[in-house]
């Protein structure tokens, strides 16, 4: 590979992996520090209904600053198929997980003391802990109490192995006092996670609480009962109904109506009142006598959503043309372009822009792809996964692109495309080959890290996504999603319009990315020599040089 191409690839990788360098304290790799005590993983779960007794009831505090926030538990695109493939309604992507560097090993004596003292003790040895919590009140005492079930397991084998479960009960105010005594610069991440879910400061915490409040099959319509008795989210994002409603209603001259028909049958307001002008939905329901006021039309739309809004008299759907539904559901303009909505964040608009990629699966046994231009194909995948992980407002501890594993993953996938240059795959085969390459490479790295033979590493659980155990929770799902979108891009986002491309080879129509099929299919020359240094090492060294320059520049700027 020419040195210029190598430098370009390293620069593009650096532009996407730079967030890890911006983290104040470098995050601990999932499998780092094995020779220095290893890591201890802590999962926080709230609310845990199993901890509720017969005489107690769940007590949830309202979300932090709820009146000034949009509800983060609602889907970004009101479409079931898109939400099923691109939604984050799962424990892994909404989990509150932290990794802590250990300083010793388990000495055979289970720790005792208060909850905070016990947590401080168990984090000294390699292992795994679950912190299940619930806030409750009793029928005789309205004061909120906190119940915590702590389950710990060490990874040592033999007589030094430990499995411990303890339960702690205290007033919520008492816990807040003890928690507040921890200096800010000494707060462990698990304590921040527990505080986050109790107060629902972050969007992730809101989704986490909703997952555990409803369970996997609970009813979540518009927040369901979770916010009914609490402070509701005060800001609401509705589709731009005002742009479409004039096309489905016909104004009615009130003077032509009898005195008895001059009020809306839904809200009973007079049609002469501003904003309550009389209209009929003849184009939708076919009945010229189904009178309704404009206010109620909009209210029905905002209450039921674009797919279910219907005439209150005959139940005929309001929006029946594909153009109207595409605009209201997916944000597609009449010219076919997607435009970002200023009510959504940059990351949210990126997710909304991917609705065409997420509406149906890209895994089709009959679709084939020739890996003729590895660097372009890699750039497409890198753009999709890095933009997917760049979540606005997410703390660095939960940003998967701020982890050392992400950097390793990116280099691994780049090497896969390069080594497989010239081969042809079905989309099913390509997805499987990349995932298997990820699994085998990380398995080998872990075997070398812990000094064990490859055969001694446990076989992967076939029911779990590839990557579970190698990355922080959520990365395995992100990898799967990125490969699905990658394959769909090659079906839906190739355009020969001739627009200038950026450094990632993409150009824009509206706010969606497109790539030139002539560049994707171009035969890229790869030069191999027996004495040539492995190109992955060259790219890695160039990436290290760029990272060192960034660190020096940042240090000098302080």
Secondary structure, DSSP 8 states (H G I E B T S, - for coil): --HHHHHHHHHHHHHHHGGGGG-SS----TT--GGGT-EEEEEEEE--GGG--TTEEE-----TTGGGSB-TTS-SS--HHHHHHH---STTTT-EEEEEE--S---SS---SSHHHHHHHHTTSSEEEEEEEEEEEESS--S-EEEEEEEEEE---GGG--EEEEEEEEEHHHHHHHHHTS-GGG--HHHHHHHHHHHT-SHHHHHHHHHHHH-TT---GGGGGGTTTS----B-----THHHHTTT-EE--GGGS-GGGSB-TTT--BTTSTT--EEE-HHHH--TT-EEEHHHHHHHHHHH-TTT-B-TTT--BS--SHHHHHHHHH-B-TTS-B---TTS-HHHHHHHHTHHHHSS----TT-EEE-S-HHHHHHHHHHHHHHHH--TT--GGG-GGGSHHHHHHHHHHHHHHHHTTT-EEEHHHHHHHHHHHHHHHHHHHHHHHHT--GGGS----TTS-TTBTTBSTTHHHHHHHHHHHHHHHHHHSB--S-----TTSEEEEBTEEEE-HHHHTS-------TTS--HHHHHHHHHHHHHHHHHHHHHHH-
